[in-house]
Amino acid sequence: GQQLNQSPQSMFIQEGEDVSMNCTSSSIFNTWLWYKQDPGEGPVLLIALYKAGELTSNGRLTAQFGITRKDSFLNISASIPSDVGIYFCAANYGGSQGNLIFGKGTKLSVKP
Amino acid sequence: GAGVSQSPRYKVAKRGQDVALRCDPISGHVSLFWYQQALGQGPEFLTYFQNEAQLDKSGLPSDRFFAERPEGSVSTLKIQRTQQEDSAVYLCASSLLGGNQPQHFGDGTRLSIL
């Protein structure tokens, strides 16, 4: 089925570092979203983007809806230990097609 | 409660048994979604309700999977004659209106088939 290509697959962070991840697709979407999932819990919505070119912030998180509508990125500034977890991008076509298509996730871990 | 509630949190069943998973959406949310999440993967869409109407069931992997939402609120996902490949986390999400409205997820039911 339709897939979102999310990268990197995993990364290690040190407290205070900035983090960047992105998601691309061959299809055009009307909505891009970013979720964070901790072990044993469901995905928690971080940011939702509805318009091509839109740049939205939520605290230390910033995400952009790509101008081609085929990609999105998420930046985390000045990372803290509680940022560890798995981040998923998701997208949908909107309208009557409400289902989300997810990337495979980016796993953030603390540098040993 | 304020969020999406799923029960049970964990379910272990023997191959061939039937299971039923329950989802209580956020109060007032019209749309309800079921997703399946395999280990190390992102969630994959199963089915979508708007009120009591099942608008899309294209993601259900086989006719052993059945979902209902008879009164437009609580939903049940039923899996008949379970098989080992059905082992996964089943996530439920709800949104106010559907379409491109943001979806809010429950913590899922972790299903293990022995």
Interface residues (C-beta under 8 A of the other chain):
Chain A: G1 L4 Q6 N30 T31 L33 Y35 G40 E41 G42 P43 V44 L45 A48 Y50 F88 A90 N92 G94 G95 S96 Q97 G98 N99 L100 I101 F102 G103 K104 G105
Chain B: V4 S31 F33 Y35 G40 Q41 G42 P43 E44 F45 Y48 Q50 L55 D56 G59 L91 A93 S95 G98 G99 N100 Q101 P102 Q103 H104 F105 G106 D107 G108
